[in-house]
Amino acid sequence: MIELLYLLAAVAFIVGLKRLGGPRTARSGNRIAAAGMLLALVVALVDADILNWGSVAAGLAVGTILGVWGAVRVQMTAMPQMVAVFNGLGGIASALVSAVAVVESGLIDTPIETTITIIISTLIGAVTFTGSFVAFAKLQGLVTGSPLVFPGQQFVNATLSVIAIGSGIWLLAGGDESAYWFLGAVALVIGVMAVIPIGGADMPVVISLLNSFSGLAAASAGFVVGNNALIIGGALVGAAGLILTVLMTKAMNRSLGNVLFAGFGGTDAIAGTGDTATKPVKRATAEDVAIALGYADSVMVVPGYGLAVAQAQHAVRKLASALEERGIDVHYAIHPVAGRMPGHMNVLLAEADVPYEQLLDLDQADPQFPQTDVVLVLGANDVVNPSARDDPGSPIYGMPILNVDRAGTVIVVKRSLSPGFAGIDNPLFYEDNTLMFFADAKDALEGALSALSQV
Amino acid sequence: MSILIVGITVFVLAAFVGLEVISKVPPTLHTPLMSGANAISGITIIAAVTAAGLGSTTMAEVLGFLAVVAATINVVGGFLVTDRMLQMFRRPGERSGQK
């Protein structure tokens, strides 16, 4: 009976995920999955003959308060950080479940397959935990978003991996609890070391991968405690995270290994910046921007991370509404890796009430640029960099981009001419049909909106 | 069949179900999908309450308690924040009076 109820919960997860795939059904899908979770929790509480009700109740209460607080309070622009934290907590919860199994059994008379699953869930869970919190610190700006690389880094990481494998073998060979704690500590360090060399613009890949890991950690904890609901739920999340990871790496035309280990955007990647500092750009004012937009027939907005930083999603919506009132056709072109997590821009624009039919993905938007009068690039850089198309020597060569330079006029709103995260100069800025508007995205949009009324 | 083999079978089949079910999600829903999936990974909560509830030593109970806290934040926060996001993904026509 208990097993069947867990199966019902697992079915709710599958149905929920399926429904999360369509805009109309997504909200109910999320609720179905949540109901499945509640069912599984109640079954576990009833089934387990719990002795320490105090600890369980206190843990549930504290977790609920903190979870609600975080979910209600977080701003949509900070969603990548929030998901990173949740991934990390899921990971550490799974590792702790294994730790309890170790403490309770003392690893005496533990079957070897149980020890193996304990090792795996502790490794994955601990790496997910510290890796996610480093990602959080980077996204939150607590530490620099640029890759942290140092000489001998690969060697240090390889050594750490060998030590982790070694301590796993130590455990299997009959090591006691101290071997286990050593393994856990090494795994925590590996999580930190794995994420510090990864730059901010690669975060969509990292978060997707950590998402997948949090699922695998849950599945491996399921092996430790022998519960199929954990195995199914964890496998589903592992698969979901994997799909997103592959989508993100494809959108960057890079391999997962390259994202994780290349220290992309580090000091050795600043190819082709030297000679461009003196090239002229056409500077625009808010009035110039208003005139260009006001007399266009079609406008395509290309948002990037700068939009999130400036919290400009409402400002862009207001400007778009004003343009639409003039009969101008406005759409948004969203690159898969714009922002810091998959779908980051879509969430921000949805918050500002932009109908999702106006949001075009790469394949839909790109063919439209030659027929578009004005493209408004808001805080995006690498995803509109023509050198990805034209310059085989560029570090991002081959990455699918939005070919905004094929539009009539391109207005780039950017705080300064500094190259983007990847440290790669952008020839788009020096094109004849490009106007540069140096400002914070929100200020720029509000300025253009007030100037538009004079046009 | 040993429990381990059964577990591996379940895992592999569930992973394929996941790949099939999720493979065609439009980019607009990538973030909610991720945070919703993330909340599902909080299923560890059921192992955590068992671990905390049955821990026979203080150490086990403390570790179990921490596991329950972490998993609960993951579950409650994950589903709530996903709902908050999805609430915004409506067509103008579907919007009921207030924003």
Contacts between the chains, C-beta under 8 A, distances in Angstrom:
chain1	res1	chain2	res2	distance
A	9	B	43	7.9
A	10	B	14	7.7
A	13	B	40	5.2
A	13	B	43	7.7
A	14	B	17	6.0
A	14	B	18	8.0
A	14	B	21	6.2
A	16	B	36	7.1
A	16	B	40	7.5
A	17	B	18	7.1
A	17	B	21	5.3
A	17	B	22	6.0
A	17	B	33	7.6
A	17	B	36	7.2
A	17	B	37	6.6
A	17	B	40	7.3
A	18	B	21	4.7
A	20	B	25	7.2
A	20	B	29	6.5
A	20	B	32	6.4
A	20	B	33	5.1
A	20	B	36	5.1
A	20	B	37	7.8
A	21	B	21	7.2
A	21	B	22	6.5
A	21	B	24	6.4
A	21	B	25	4.3
A	21	B	26	7.7
A	21	B	29	6.6
A	21	B	33	7.1
A	22	B	26	8.0
A	22	B	29	7.7
A	23	B	26	7.2
A	23	B	28	6.6
A	23	B	29	6.5
A	23	B	89	5.7
A	26	B	29	5.9
A	26	B	32	6.0
A	26	B	86	5.0
A	26	B	89	6.6
A	27	B	83	6.6
A	27	B	86	4.2
A	27	B	87	6.8
A	27	B	89	7.7
A	29	B	36	7.3
A	30	B	32	7.1
A	30	B	36	5.0
A	30	B	39	7.9
A	30	B	79	6.2
A	30	B	82	4.8
A	30	B	83	5.6
A	30	B	86	6.0
A	31	B	79	7.9
A	31	B	83	7.1
A	33	B	36	6.2
A	33	B	39	6.9
A	33	B	40	5.7
A	33	B	79	7.1
A	34	B	39	7.2
A	34	B	79	4.2
A	34	B	83	8.0
A	37	B	39	7.2
A	37	B	40	7.2
A	37	B	42	7.0
A	37	B	43	6.7
A	37	B	45	7.4
A	37	B	75	5.7
A	37	B	79	7.1
A	40	B	43	6.4
A	40	B	45	7.8
A	40	B	46	5.2
A	41	B	45	5.9
A	41	B	46	6.0
A	41	B	49	7.0
A	41	B	75	8.0
A	43	B	46	7.5
A	44	B	45	7.8
A	44	B	46	3.7
A	44	B	47	7.9
A	44	B	49	5.5
A	44	B	50	6.0
A	45	B	49	6.0
A	45	B	53	7.8
A	48	B	49	6.8
A	48	B	50	4.6
A	48	B	53	5.4
A	48	B	54	6.5
A	49	B	53	8.0
A	49	B	54	7.5
A	50	B	49	7.2
A	50	B	50	7.6
A	50	B	53	3.2
A	50	B	54	6.8
A	51	B	53	6.2
A	51	B	54	6.1
A	52	B	52	6.2
A	52	B	53	5.4
A	52	B	54	7.5
A	52	B	55	6.3
A	52	B	61	5.5
A	52	B	64	7.7
A	53	B	53	7.1
A	55	B	52	4.8
A	55	B	53	7.2
A	55	B	55	7.5
A	55	B	61	5.2
A	55	B	64	6.5
A	55	B	65	4.6
A	55	B	68	7.4
A	56	B	49	5.2
A	56	B	52	5.1
A	56	B	53	4.8
A	56	B	65	7.9
A	56	B	68	6.2
A	58	B	65	6.7
A	59	B	48	7.5
A	59	B	49	7.6
A	59	B	52	5.9
A	59	B	64	7.6
A	59	B	65	4.7
A	59	B	66	7.7
A	59	B	67	7.7
A	59	B	68	3.0
A	59	B	69	4.9
A	59	B	72	6.5
A	60	B	49	7.4
A	60	B	68	6.1
A	60	B	72	5.4
A	62	B	69	5.1
A	62	B	72	7.5
A	63	B	68	6.3
A	63	B	69	4.5
A	63	B	70	7.2
A	63	B	71	6.9
A	63	B	72	2.4
A	63	B	73	4.7
A	63	B	75	7.8
A	63	B	76	6.5
A	64	B	72	5.7
A	64	B	76	5.0
A	66	B	69	7.4
A	66	B	72	8.0
A	66	B	73	4.9
A	66	B	77	7.4
A	67	B	72	6.1
A	67	B	73	4.3
A	67	B	74	7.4
A	67	B	75	7.0
A	67	B	76	3.3
A	67	B	77	3.4
A	67	B	78	7.7
A	67	B	80	6.8
A	68	B	76	6.1
A	68	B	77	7.1
A	68	B	80	6.3
A	70	B	73	7.0
A	70	B	77	4.8
A	70	B	81	7.5
A	71	B	76	7.2
A	71	B	77	4.4
A	71	B	78	7.8
A	71	B	80	3.7
A	71	B	81	4.0
A	71	B	84	6.5
A	72	B	80	7.1
A	72	B	84	7.5
A	74	B	81	6.4
A	76	B	85	7.4
A	76	B	88	8.0
A	79	B	31	6.2
A	79	B	35	7.5
A	79	B	81	7.5
A	79	B	85	7.4
A	82	B	35	7.7
A	82	B	77	7.6
A	82	B	81	6.2
A	83	B	31	7.6
A	83	B	34	6.0
A	83	B	35	5.2
A	83	B	38	6.1
A	86	B	35	7.0
A	86	B	38	5.0
A	86	B	39	7.4
A	86	B	42	7.9
A	86	B	73	7.2
A	86	B	74	5.1
A	86	B	77	5.8
A	86	B	78	5.1
A	86	B	81	7.9
A	87	B	38	5.8
A	87	B	41	7.7
A	89	B	70	4.2
A	89	B	71	7.2
A	89	B	73	5.2
A	89	B	74	4.6
A	90	B	38	6.5
A	90	B	41	4.5
A	90	B	42	5.4
A	90	B	44	6.5
A	90	B	70	7.4
A	90	B	71	6.9
A	90	B	74	4.3
A	92	B	66	7.9
A	92	B	67	7.8
A	92	B	70	5.2
A	93	B	42	7.2
A	93	B	44	4.6
A	93	B	45	7.2
A	93	B	48	5.6
A	93	B	67	4.7
A	93	B	68	7.8
A	93	B	70	4.0
A	93	B	71	3.8
A	93	B	74	6.5
A	94	B	44	4.7
A	94	B	47	7.8
A	96	B	48	7.1
A	96	B	51	7.5
A	96	B	63	5.2
A	96	B	64	7.3
A	96	B	66	5.6
A	96	B	67	3.6
A	96	B	70	6.9
A	97	B	44	6.1
A	97	B	47	4.5
A	97	B	48	5.7
A	97	B	51	5.3
A	97	B	64	7.9
A	97	B	67	5.4
A	99	B	63	5.1
A	100	B	51	3.9
A	100	B	52	7.7
A	100	B	55	6.1
A	100	B	60	5.0
A	100	B	63	5.0
A	100	B	64	5.1
A	100	B	67	6.9
A	101	B	51	7.3
A	103	B	55	7.6
A	103	B	57	6.3
A	103	B	59	5.1
A	103	B	60	4.6
A	103	B	63	6.4
A	104	B	54	7.9
A	104	B	55	6.8
A	104	B	56	6.5
A	104	B	57	7.4
A	104	B	60	5.3
A	113	B	2	7.7
A	113	B	4	4.7
A	117	B	4	7.9
A	207	B	34	7.3
A	208	B	34	6.9
A	211	B	34	5.4
A	211	B	37	6.5
A	211	B	38	5.7
A	211	B	41	7.8
A	214	B	38	6.2
A	214	B	41	4.3
A	214	B	74	7.9
A	215	B	37	7.0
A	215	B	40	7.7
A	215	B	41	4.6
A	217	B	41	7.4
A	217	B	44	7.5
A	218	B	41	4.7
A	218	B	42	7.6
A	218	B	43	5.5
A	218	B	44	4.7
A	219	B	11	5.8
A	221	B	44	5.4
A	221	B	47	5.4
A	222	B	7	7.1
A	222	B	43	8.0
A	222	B	47	7.2
A	223	B	4	7.2
A	223	B	7	5.2
A	223	B	11	8.0
A	224	B	47	7.6
A	225	B	47	4.6
A	225	B	50	6.9
A	225	B	51	7.8
A	226	B	3	5.8
A	226	B	7	7.3
A	227	B	46	6.8
A	227	B	47	6.2
A	228	B	6	7.9
A	228	B	7	7.2
A	228	B	10	5.2
A	229	B	43	6.0
A	229	B	46	6.5
A	230	B	43	5.3
A	230	B	44	6.3
A	230	B	46	7.0
A	230	B	47	6.0
A	231	B	7	5.6
A	231	B	10	5.0
A	231	B	11	5.0
A	231	B	14	6.7
A	232	B	10	6.2
A	232	B	11	7.9
A	232	B	14	4.3
A	233	B	40	5.2
A	233	B	41	6.7
A	233	B	43	3.7
A	234	B	11	7.8
A	234	B	41	6.2
A	234	B	43	6.8
A	234	B	44	7.9
A	235	B	10	7.7
A	235	B	11	4.9
A	235	B	12	7.7
A	235	B	14	3.6
A	235	B	15	4.3
A	235	B	17	7.9
A	235	B	18	6.1
A	236	B	14	5.9
A	236	B	15	7.6
A	236	B	17	6.9
A	236	B	18	4.1
A	236	B	21	7.7
A	236	B	37	7.1
A	236	B	40	6.3
A	237	B	18	7.5
A	237	B	37	4.6
A	237	B	38	6.9
A	237	B	40	5.4
A	237	B	41	4.2
A	238	B	15	6.2
A	238	B	18	7.1
A	239	B	14	7.9
A	239	B	15	4.9
A	239	B	16	7.7
A	239	B	17	7.8
A	239	B	18	2.9
A	239	B	19	4.7
A	239	B	22	6.4
A	240	B	18	5.9
A	240	B	22	4.9
A	240	B	33	6.4
A	240	B	34	7.3
A	240	B	37	4.1
A	241	B	34	7.4
A	241	B	37	6.8
A	242	B	19	7.5
A	243	B	19	6.6
A	243	B	22	5.4
A	243	B	23	6.1
A	243	B	25	7.8
A	244	B	30	6.3
A	244	B	33	7.5
A	244	B	34	6.2
A	247	B	30	7.8
A	334	B	27	6.7
A	336	B	27	6.0
A	341	B	30	7.8
A	341	B	31	6.1
A	341	B	34	6.9
A	342	B	27	7.2
A	342	B	30	3.6
A	342	B	31	6.3
A	342	B	34	6.2
A	343	B	27	5.9
A	343	B	28	6.4
A	343	B	29	6.6
A	343	B	30	3.1
A	343	B	31	3.6
A	343	B	32	7.3
A	343	B	33	7.6
A	343	B	34	7.4
A	344	B	31	6.2
A	346	B	27	6.5
A	346	B	28	4.4
A	346	B	29	7.7
A	346	B	30	7.3
A	346	B	31	6.7
A	347	B	31	4.7
A	347	B	32	7.5
A	347	B	85	5.5
A	347	B	88	7.5
A	350	B	28	7.7
A	350	B	85	7.3
A	350	B	88	4.2
A	350	B	89	5.0
A	351	B	88	5.2
A	353	B	88	7.6
A	353	B	92	7.6
A	353	B	99	7.1
A	355	B	91	5.8
A	355	B	92	5.6
A	356	B	28	5.2
A	356	B	89	6.2
A	356	B	91	7.5
A	357	B	91	7.5
A	359	B	28	5.9
A	361	B	26	7.6
A	361	B	27	4.9
